Amino acid sequence: MYIIKVKGKAKIPDYIQLRDDNFVLVAYFRADRPLAKMEKYGLEGKESYLEKLIKELPYGRLQRLELP
């Protein structure tokens, strides 16, 4: 799975995209509210790790999501 942080403009907030290994969009959510329905994506129990990762993630850089 891959993660990318997309920079918002003006009234549009920053967003996070989760993509599978074929780069198909799996999830798309606001960066300031990332922890809703994580079990839907198989990421339950990883909320604190994801919250920290999203804060440190640079904009526009696709990165492999390495889960602990």
VEXLUMTOR-547752 format. One record per residue (C-alpha): residue in one letter; x, y, z. Coordinates in steps of 0.1 Angstrom, whole numbers, padded with zeros to 4 digits, always signed. Layout:
N
AXYZ;...
//
This chain:
68
M+0000+0000+0000;Y+0011+0035-0007;I+0003+0069+0009;I+0005+0104-0005;K-0004+0138+0011;V-0021+0163-0013;K-0018+0200-0005;G-0051+0219-0004;K-0056+0254-0017;A-0077+0283-0002;K-0108+0267+0013;I-0099+0231+0002;P-0082+0212+0030;D-0052+0189+0027;Y-0061+0153+0018;I-0045+0119+0021;Q-0047+0092-0005;L-0041+0055+0002;R-0033+0034-0029;D-0029-0003-0033;D+0001-0020-0050;N-0014-0014-0084;F-0018+0023-0075;V-0056+0021-0075;L-0072+0046-0051;V-0083+0027-0019;A-0090+0056+0004;Y-0092+0094+0002;F-0097+0114+0034;R-0089+0148+0050;A-0055+0150+0066;D-0069+0167+0097;R-0094+0139+0103;P-0076+0108+0091;L-0087+0082+0117;A-0123+0075+0107;K-0131+0039+0096;M-0095+0026+0095;E-0108-0009+0100;K-0124-0006+0065;Y-0089-0004+0050;G-0073-0031+0073;L-0055-0005+0094;E-0073-0008+0127;G-0050-0004+0157;K-0025+0017+0137;E-0042+0050+0143;S-0015+0066+0164;Y+0012+0055+0139;L-0007+0069+0110;E-0014+0102+0127;K+0023+0107+0134;L+0032+0097+0098;I+0007+0120+0082;K+0020+0150+0102;E+0056+0143+0090;L+0047+0133+0054;P+0059+0157+0028;Y+0033+0170+0002;G+0031+0153-0032;R+0055+0125-0025;L+0042+0090-0030;Q+0056+0067-0003;R+0052+0030+0005;L+0032+0026+0037;E+0053+0005+0060;L+0033-0006+0090;P+0049-0016+0123;
//
